Amino acid sequence: LRTLTIPLVQMDNPPLLANRPSVGVDHHAVGRLAGEHLLARGLTHFAFVGYRGRGFSDERLRGFASAITRLG
């Protein structure tokens, strides 16, 4: 990839290549938005299924729990 002469944007999180543009996912925001969405629908019982010890999943759980705690 480093030898290509075309524009390159990475979609890995964290990026694999240094000094290249990258797009990542805000996993905390993903979880928070899911919690806010469910609360807005009037739901009152919640569960989270994820992968313990995996950074992306742990961040989604934190975002989800923060929304439920803050708004619920």
N, CA, C and O atoms as a GROMACS GRO file, in nm:
protein
  288
    1LEU      N    1   0.081  -0.120   0.000
    1LEU     CA    2   0.000   0.000   0.000
    1LEU      C    3   0.085   0.126   0.000
    1LEU      O    4   0.047   0.227  -0.060
    2ARG      N    5   0.199   0.120   0.067
    2ARG     CA    6   0.285   0.239   0.073
    2ARG      C    7   0.337   0.281  -0.064
    2ARG      O    8   0.372   0.397  -0.083
    3THR      N    9   0.342   0.189  -0.159
    3THR     CA   10   0.397   0.221  -0.290
    3THR      C   11   0.292   0.271  -0.388
    3THR      O   12   0.326   0.316  -0.498
    4LEU      N   13   0.165   0.266  -0.351
    4LEU     CA   14   0.060   0.313  -0.441
    4LEU      C   15   0.067   0.464  -0.456
    4LEU      O   16   0.103   0.535  -0.363
    5THR      N   17   0.034   0.511  -0.572
    5THR     CA   18   0.037   0.655  -0.598
    5THR      C   19  -0.105   0.712  -0.608
    5THR      O   20  -0.127   0.816  -0.668
    6ILE      N   21  -0.200   0.641  -0.548
    6ILE     CA   22  -0.339   0.688  -0.546
    6ILE      C   23  -0.375   0.726  -0.402
    6ILE      O   24  -0.310   0.680  -0.308
    7PRO      N   25  -0.477   0.809  -0.385
    7PRO     CA   26  -0.518   0.846  -0.250
    7PRO      C   27  -0.556   0.722  -0.168
    7PRO      O   28  -0.619   0.629  -0.219
    8LEU      N   29  -0.518   0.723  -0.042
    8LEU     CA   30  -0.542   0.610   0.046
    8LEU      C   31  -0.595   0.661   0.180
    8LEU      O   32  -0.535   0.749   0.241
    9VAL      N   33  -0.706   0.605   0.224
    9VAL     CA   34  -0.759   0.635   0.357
    9VAL      C   35  -0.780   0.502   0.428
    9VAL      O   36  -0.848   0.414   0.377
   10GLN      N   37  -0.721   0.489   0.545
   10GLN     CA   38  -0.733   0.367   0.623
   10GLN      C   39  -0.863   0.366   0.702
   10GLN      O   40  -0.911   0.471   0.746
   11MET      N   41  -0.920   0.249   0.719
   11MET     CA   42  -1.041   0.237   0.798
   11MET      C   43  -1.018   0.143   0.915
   11MET      O   44  -1.113   0.089   0.971
   12ASP      N   45  -0.894   0.124   0.954
   12ASP     CA   46  -0.860   0.041   1.068
   12ASP      C   47  -0.852   0.127   1.193
   12ASP      O   48  -0.822   0.246   1.184
   13ASN      N   49  -0.879   0.068   1.305
   13ASN     CA   50  -0.874   0.141   1.431
   13ASN      C   51  -0.802   0.055   1.534
   13ASN      O   52  -0.862  -0.039   1.585
   14PRO      N   53  -0.678   0.082   1.566
   14PRO     CA   54  -0.595   0.195   1.523
   14PRO      C   55  -0.541   0.173   1.382
   14PRO      O   56  -0.538   0.060   1.333
   15PRO      N   57  -0.497   0.282   1.318
   15PRO     CA   58  -0.446   0.271   1.181
   15PRO      C   59  -0.323   0.181   1.173
   15PRO      O   60  -0.239   0.180   1.263
   16LEU      N   61  -0.312   0.106   1.065
   16LEU     CA   62  -0.198   0.017   1.046
   16LEU      C   63  -0.075   0.090   0.994
   16LEU      O   64   0.038   0.054   1.027
   17LEU      N   65  -0.097   0.193   0.913
   17LEU     CA   66   0.015   0.266   0.854
   17LEU      C   67   0.026   0.404   0.917
   17LEU      O   68  -0.072   0.479   0.924
   18ALA      N   69   0.144   0.437   0.964
   18ALA     CA   70   0.166   0.569   1.023
   18ALA      C   71   0.168   0.676   0.913
   18ALA      O   72   0.201   0.647   0.798
   19ASN      N   73   0.133   0.796   0.949
   19ASN     CA   74   0.137   0.911   0.859
   19ASN      C   75   0.047   0.898   0.736
   19ASN      O   76   0.078   0.952   0.630
   20ARG      N   77  -0.062   0.826   0.750
   20ARG     CA   78  -0.161   0.814   0.642
   20ARG      C   79  -0.297   0.855   0.699
   20ARG      O   80  -0.324   0.829   0.817
   21PRO      N   81  -0.382   0.917   0.619
   21PRO     CA   82  -0.516   0.952   0.668
   21PRO      C   83  -0.590   0.827   0.712
   21PRO      O   84  -0.576   0.720   0.652
   22SER      N   85  -0.670   0.841   0.817
   22SER     CA   86  -0.746   0.726   0.864
   22SER      C   87  -0.883   0.771   0.915
   22SER      O   88  -0.903   0.885   0.956
   23VAL      N   89  -0.975   0.677   0.912
   23VAL     CA   90  -1.110   0.697   0.963
   23VAL      C   91  -1.132   0.588   1.067
   23VAL      O   92  -1.109   0.471   1.040
   24GLY      N   93  -1.178   0.627   1.184
   24GLY     CA   94  -1.202   0.529   1.289
   24GLY      C   95  -1.345   0.537   1.339
   24GLY      O   96  -1.425   0.617   1.290
   25VAL      N   97  -1.376   0.455   1.436
   25VAL     CA   98  -1.509   0.449   1.496
   25VAL      C   99  -1.499   0.496   1.640
   25VAL      O  100  -1.410   0.454   1.713
   26ASP      N  101  -1.591   0.582   1.679
   26ASP     CA  102  -1.601   0.625   1.818
   26ASP      C  103  -1.691   0.524   1.888
   26ASP      O  104  -1.813   0.541   1.892
   27HIS      N  105  -1.632   0.419   1.943
   27HIS     CA  106  -1.708   0.309   2.001
   27HIS      C  107  -1.789   0.353   2.123
   27HIS      O  108  -1.899   0.302   2.145
   28HIS      N  109  -1.737   0.447   2.201
   28HIS     CA  110  -1.813   0.498   2.315
   28HIS      C  111  -1.942   0.563   2.266
   28HIS      O  112  -2.048   0.542   2.324
   29ALA      N  113  -1.933   0.642   2.159
   29ALA     CA  114  -2.051   0.707   2.102
   29ALA      C  115  -2.150   0.605   2.046
   29ALA      O  116  -2.271   0.626   2.057
   30VAL      N  117  -2.102   0.498   1.987
   30VAL     CA  118  -2.190   0.393   1.936
   30VAL      C  119  -2.276   0.337   2.049
   30VAL      O  120  -2.397   0.323   2.035
   31GLY      N  121  -2.212   0.305   2.161
   31GLY     CA  122  -2.285   0.252   2.276
   31GLY      C  123  -2.380   0.354   2.335
   31GLY      O  124  -2.494   0.321   2.370
   32ARG      N  125  -2.334   0.478   2.347
   32ARG     CA  126  -2.418   0.585   2.403
   32ARG      C  127  -2.542   0.608   2.317
   32ARG      O  128  -2.652   0.620   2.369
   33LEU      N  129  -2.523   0.613   2.186
   33LEU     CA  130  -2.636   0.634   2.096
   33LEU      C  131  -2.736   0.518   2.103
   33LEU      O  132  -2.857   0.540   2.096
   34ALA      N  133  -2.686   0.397   2.117
   34ALA     CA  134  -2.776   0.282   2.130
   34ALA      C  135  -2.859   0.294   2.258
   34ALA      O  136  -2.980   0.271   2.255
   35GLY      N  137  -2.796   0.331   2.368
   35GLY     CA  138  -2.869   0.349   2.493
   35GLY      C  139  -2.972   0.460   2.484
   35GLY      O  140  -3.085   0.446   2.529
   36GLU      N  141  -2.932   0.572   2.424
   36GLU     CA  142  -3.025   0.685   2.408
   36GLU      C  143  -3.143   0.646   2.320
   36GLU      O  144  -3.257   0.685   2.347
   37HIS      N  145  -3.117   0.570   2.215
   37HIS     CA  146  -3.223   0.525   2.125
   37HIS      C  147  -3.324   0.438   2.200
   37HIS      O  148  -3.445   0.459   2.187
   38LEU      N  149  -3.276   0.343   2.278
   38LEU     CA  150  -3.367   0.254   2.350
   38LEU      C  151  -3.445   0.329   2.456
   38LEU      O  152  -3.564   0.304   2.475
   39LEU      N  153  -3.381   0.421   2.525
   39LEU     CA  154  -3.451   0.503   2.625
   39LEU      C  155  -3.558   0.589   2.559
   39LEU      O  156  -3.667   0.604   2.614
   40ALA      N  157  -3.528   0.645   2.444
   40ALA     CA  158  -3.625   0.729   2.373
   40ALA      C  159  -3.748   0.650   2.330
   40ALA      O  160  -3.856   0.707   2.311
   41ARG      N  161  -3.733   0.520   2.315
   41ARG     CA  162  -3.846   0.433   2.279
   41ARG      C  163  -3.927   0.392   2.402
   41ARG      O  164  -4.024   0.318   2.389
   42GLY      N  165  -3.887   0.439   2.520
   42GLY     CA  166  -3.962   0.410   2.642
   42GLY      C  167  -3.928   0.278   2.708
   42GLY      O  168  -3.998   0.234   2.800
   43LEU      N  169  -3.822   0.215   2.664
   43LEU     CA  170  -3.784   0.086   2.725
   43LEU      C  171  -3.726   0.109   2.864
   43LEU      O  172  -3.667   0.213   2.891
   44THR      N  173  -3.743   0.010   2.951
   44THR     CA  174  -3.698   0.025   3.090
   44THR      C  175  -3.608  -0.088   3.138
   44THR      O  176  -3.552  -0.079   3.247
   45HIS      N  177  -3.593  -0.192   3.061
   45HIS     CA  178  -3.505  -0.304   3.098
   45HIS      C  179  -3.398  -0.318   2.990
   45HIS      O  180  -3.429  -0.318   2.871
   46PHE      N  181  -3.272  -0.331   3.033
   46PHE     CA  182  -3.162  -0.328   2.937
   46PHE      C  183  -3.061  -0.439   2.964
   46PHE      O  184  -3.046  -0.486   3.077
   47ALA      N  185  -2.994  -0.480   2.860
   47ALA     CA  186  -2.884  -0.575   2.869
   47ALA      C  187  -2.783  -0.538   2.760
   47ALA      O  188  -2.819  -0.476   2.660
   48PHE      N  189  -2.660  -0.576   2.781
   48PHE     CA  190  -2.555  -0.554   2.682
   48PHE      C  191  -2.483  -0.686   2.660
   48PHE      O  192  -2.442  -0.751   2.756
   49VAL      N  193  -2.468  -0.724   2.536
   49VAL     CA  194  -2.393  -0.844   2.501
   49VAL      C  195  -2.272  -0.800   2.422
   49VAL      O  196  -2.285  -0.733   2.319
   50GLY      N  197  -2.155  -0.836   2.468
   50GLY     CA  198  -2.033  -0.795   2.401
   50GLY      C  199  -1.921  -0.895   2.422
   50GLY      O  200  -1.945  -1.010   2.458
   51TYR      N  201  -1.799  -0.849   2.401
   51TYR     CA  202  -1.680  -0.932   2.413
   51TYR      C  203  -1.591  -0.873   2.521
   51TYR      O  204  -1.516  -0.778   2.495
   52ARG      N  205  -1.597  -0.927   2.642
   52ARG     CA  206  -1.519  -0.876   2.754
   52ARG      C  207  -1.369  -0.879   2.720
   52ARG      O  208  -1.316  -0.978   2.670
   53GLY      N  209  -1.304  -0.768   2.750
   53GLY     CA  210  -1.161  -0.760   2.726
   53GLY      C  211  -1.123  -0.713   2.587
   53GLY      O  212  -1.004  -0.695   2.558
   54ARG      N  213  -1.220  -0.695   2.500
   54ARG     CA  214  -1.193  -0.642   2.366
   54ARG      C  215  -1.222  -0.493   2.371
   54ARG      O  216  -1.332  -0.452   2.406
   55GLY      N  217  -1.124  -0.412   2.337
   55GLY     CA  218  -1.133  -0.268   2.352
   55GLY      C  219  -1.258  -0.205   2.294
   55GLY      O  220  -1.324  -0.125   2.360
   56PHE      N  221  -1.292  -0.241   2.170
   56PHE     CA  222  -1.408  -0.179   2.106
   56PHE      C  223  -1.536  -0.212   2.182
   56PHE      O  224  -1.622  -0.126   2.199
   57SER      N  225  -1.549  -0.337   2.227
   57SER     CA  226  -1.669  -0.380   2.296
   57SER      C  227  -1.678  -0.318   2.435
   57SER      O  228  -1.786  -0.277   2.478
   58ASP      N  229  -1.566  -0.312   2.505
   58ASP     CA  230  -1.564  -0.249   2.638
   58ASP      C  231  -1.603  -0.102   2.629
   58ASP      O  232  -1.675  -0.052   2.715
   59GLU      N  233  -1.556  -0.033   2.526
   59GLU     CA  234  -1.592   0.109   2.508
   59GLU      C  235  -1.740   0.124   2.476
   59GLU      O  236  -1.804   0.218   2.524
   60ARG      N  237  -1.795   0.034   2.397
   60ARG     CA  238  -1.938   0.041   2.366
   60ARG      C  239  -2.021   0.018   2.492
   60ARG      O  240  -2.122   0.085   2.514
   61LEU      N  241  -1.977  -0.075   2.575
   61LEU     CA  242  -2.045  -0.099   2.703
   61LEU      C  243  -2.042   0.026   2.790
   61LEU      O  244  -2.144   0.065   2.847
   62ARG      N  245  -1.926   0.089   2.801
   62ARG     CA  246  -1.916   0.212   2.882
   62ARG      C  247  -2.009   0.321   2.830
   62ARG      O  248  -2.074   0.389   2.908
   63GLY      N  249  -2.014   0.337   2.699
   63GLY     CA  250  -2.104   0.437   2.642
   63GLY      C  251  -2.250   0.403   2.665
   63GLY      O  252  -2.330   0.491   2.698
   64PHE      N  253  -2.285   0.278   2.648
   64PHE     CA  254  -2.422   0.231   2.670
   64PHE      C  255  -2.462   0.254   2.816
   64PHE      O  256  -2.567   0.311   2.844
   65ALA      N  257  -2.377   0.210   2.908
   65ALA     CA  258  -2.407   0.223   3.051
   65ALA      C  259  -2.415   0.369   3.092
   65ALA      O  260  -2.498   0.405   3.176
   66SER      N  261  -2.330   0.454   3.035
   66SER     CA  262  -2.335   0.595   3.072
   66SER      C  263  -2.467   0.659   3.030
   66SER      O  264  -2.522   0.740   3.104
   67ALA      N  265  -2.518   0.623   2.913
   67ALA     CA  266  -2.646   0.679   2.867
   67ALA      C  267  -2.760   0.630   2.954
   67ALA      O  268  -2.846   0.708   2.994
   68ILE      N  269  -2.760   0.502   2.984
   68ILE     CA  270  -2.869   0.445   3.065
   68ILE      C  271  -2.867   0.505   3.205
   68ILE      O  272  -2.972   0.540   3.260
   69THR      N  273  -2.748   0.519   3.262
   69THR     CA  274  -2.736   0.575   3.397
   69THR      C  275  -2.773   0.723   3.398
   69THR      O  276  -2.845   0.768   3.487
   70ARG      N  277  -2.726   0.797   3.301
   70ARG     CA  278  -2.749   0.941   3.296
   70ARG      C  279  -2.894   0.973   3.264
   70ARG      O  280  -2.951   1.065   3.324
   71LEU      N  281  -2.955   0.901   3.174
   71LEU     CA  282  -3.090   0.934   3.129
   71LEU      C  283  -3.198   0.846   3.190
   71LEU      O  284  -3.315   0.884   3.192
   72GLY      N  285  -3.160   0.731   3.240
   72GLY     CA  286  -3.260   0.636   3.290
   72GLY      C  287  -3.262   0.634   3.437
   72GLY      O  288  -3.340   0.559   3.497
   0.00000   0.00000   0.00000
